[in-house]
Amino acid sequence: MERTFNRGEHLFLRWMVFTIGLIIMAVGIALMIRAELGSAPWDVLHVGLHYQIGLTVGTWSIMIGVMIITLTSILEKEWPQVGGIVNMLTLGIFIDIFLFFLSTPESLVLKFVMLIAGIIFIAYGIGIYIAPQLGAGPRDSLMIAIHKKTGWKIARVRGLMEITVLLLGWLFGGPVFIGTLIYCFGIGQIVGIAMPQCQQVVYRMIKRGDQNENFYKGSVRTDHYDGVSEKIR
């Protein structure tokens, strides 16, 4: 049984939780990058562009996000959603902040610890930012738009997007290594654990004291930055 918020309900608290989730995601992304054992596909592209052209990784995250939001708006023929814009800006800004303060450890063991911690942070950041139900990130919005236009299955669209981005990032010299494989095969499982936990905690926190809880029966598609899509029933 899925709990949901009304459209204008508890907006301040929901936006606060949404932003905190994105900041936690940014910590995870920065940890993975600083571990130097391979990054998530989109971050492989951002880091590769940073290596070849300059500008910061966070700046490239924002610039790619702008291009994606623009393309999605053209395909959908509607204005971008606020949640997608906040997602793009928050991630980019805080990725750079955390990259500035974090450094790469010399020990291989500590690098693996940093890598695994980064993946866990990303998974729980996803769970927290999805829980307030304020919209999908830019990349998932594009995925949905392409799905609508082509009729292709979501899995096929997402797979093609991730492979294309990963290849481009690799060509630009982005960090593709064992951590990339661990992320690709492990993130879905971890998000599957984190998502229901975060939804329950966030809902109870925001709705505490409210006796008129609303319940929504059915599944909710969770769209987020790295493309993991789960259905919570």
MARKOLKOL-624297 format. One record per residue (C-alpha): x, y, z. Coordinates in steps of 0.1 Angstrom, whole numbers, padded with zeros to 4 digits, always signed. Example, Ala and Ser with C-alpha at 12.3 -4.5 7.8 and 13.67 -1.06 7.14 Angstrom:
2
+0123-0045+0078;+0137-0011+0071;
***
This chain:
233
+0000+0000+0000;+0017+0032-0012;+0014+0065+0007;+0013+0097-0012;+0010+0135-0007;-0016+0158-0022;-0002+0182-0047;+0002+0213-0025;+0005+0194+0008;+0034+0202+0032;+0055+0218+0004;+0081+0234+0025;+0090+0202+0043;+0089+0181+0011;+0112+0205-0007;+0136+0205+0022;+0137+0167+0022;+0140+0167-0016;+0170+0189-0014;+0187+0169+0014;+0183+0138-0007;+0200+0154-0036;+0229+0167-0014;+0234+0131-0001;+0235+0119-0037;+0261+0145-0044;+0282+0132-0015;+0280+0097-0030;+0290+0109-0065;+0320+0128-0051;+0330+0097-0031;+0329+0075-0061;+0349+0100-0082;+0376+0105-0055;+0379+0067-0050;+0393+0066-0085;+0380+0031-0091;+0354+0040-0118;+0323+0062-0117;+0286+0058-0127;+0280+0062-0165;+0268+0098-0164;+0297+0108-0142;+0322+0091-0165;+0310+0115-0191;+0312+0145-0168;+0347+0137-0156;+0358+0129-0192;+0346+0163-0203;+0364+0179-0173;+0396+0162-0184;+0394+0172-0220;+0379+0206-0220;+0382+0220-0185;+0355+0234-0162;+0344+0215-0131;+0327+0182-0129;+0297+0198-0113;+0295+0225-0140;+0294+0197-0167;+0267+0180-0147;+0246+0212-0149;+0254+0219-0185;+0245+0184-0196;+0214+0187-0175;+0204+0219-0192;+0208+0203-0226;+0187+0173-0215;+0159+0194-0200;+0158+0215-0232;+0156+0184-0254;+0129+0169-0232;+0109+0201-0233;+0111+0201-0271;+0100+0164-0273;+0072+0169-0247;+0062+0204-0260;+0059+0217-0225;+0079+0237-0200;+0104+0219-0177;+0093+0208-0143;+0107+0227-0113;+0118+0194-0097;+0141+0187-0126;+0157+0221-0126;+0163+0220-0088;+0177+0185-0092;+0202+0196-0119;+0214+0227-0100;+0217+0211-0066;+0236+0181-0078;+0260+0201-0098;+0268+0227-0071;+0272+0202-0043;+0293+0177-0064;+0319+0205-0068;+0317+0214-0031;+0323+0179-0019;+0350+0172-0046;+0369+0202-0032;+0369+0188+0003;+0375+0151-0004;+0408+0136-0014;+0418+0102-0028;+0433+0078-0002;+0465+0060-0009;+0454+0026+0004;+0435+0004-0021;+0413-0009+0008;+0403+0027+0017;+0395+0034-0020;+0371+0004-0020;+0356+0016+0012;+0351+0050-0003;+0336+0035-0035;+0311+0013-0016;+0302+0042+0007;+0296+0064-0024;+0272+0038-0039;+0253+0035-0007;+0251+0073-0003;+0238+0076-0039;+0211+0049-0033;+0198+0064-0001;+0200+0099-0016;+0178+0086-0044;+0154+0071-0019;+0152+0104+0001;+0148+0127-0028;+0121+0105-0045;+0101+0101-0012;+0086+0137-0012;+0072+0130-0048;+0083+0163-0064;+0092+0150-0098;+0119+0132-0118;+0154+0142-0126;+0164+0155-0161;+0177+0122-0174;+0147+0102-0164;+0124+0128-0179;+0142+0124-0212;+0139+0087-0209;+0102+0089-0205;+0099+0114-0234;+0118+0091-0257;+0097+0062-0246;+0065+0081-0255;+0078+0091-0289;+0093+0058-0300;+0071+0033-0282;+0103+0015-0271;+0102-0002-0237;+0116+0018-0208;+0144-0007-0202;+0155-0005-0238;+0156+0033-0238;+0175+0034-0205;+0199+0008-0216;+0207+0026-0248;+0211+0059-0230;+0235+0045-0204;+0256+0026-0230;+0258+0057-0252;+0268+0080-0223;+0293+0054-0210;+0310+0051-0244;+0312+0088-0249;+0327+0093-0214;+0352+0065-0221;+0362+0082-0253;+0368+0114-0234;+0390+0096-0210;+0364+0093-0182;+0370+0068-0153;+0357+0034-0164;+0369+0007-0141;+0357-0020-0117;+0337+0006-0097;+0316+0013-0128;+0307-0024-0130;+0299-0026-0093;+0277+0004-0096;+0258-0008-0126;+0251-0042-0112;+0246-0032-0076;+0228+0001-0075;+0194-0013-0084;+0196-0038-0055;+0206-0012-0030;+0179+0013-0041;+0154-0015-0038;+0163-0018-0001;+0166+0020+0005;+0135+0032-0013;+0108+0017+0009;+0127+0026+0040;+0131+0062+0029;+0095+0065+0018;+0082+0053+0052;+0105+0075+0073;+0099+0106+0052;+0062+0101+0050;+0059+0097+0088;+0082+0126+0095;+0062+0150+0072;+0028+0138+0081;+0034+0134+0118;+0004+0143+0138;-0019+0143+0107;-0048+0119+0113;-0061+0122+0078;-0034+0101+0060;-0040+0094+0023;-0032+0060+0008;-0026+0053-0029;-0030+0018-0041;-0008+0007-0070;+0027+0012-0080;+0048+0043-0083;+0076+0045-0108;+0106+0061-0092;+0127+0082-0116;+0161+0095-0106;+0194+0106-0115;+0213+0074-0123;+0184+0057-0141;+0175+0030-0115;+0137+0024-0118;+0119+0004-0092;+0083-0003-0085;+0072-0003-0049;+0039-0021-0044;
***
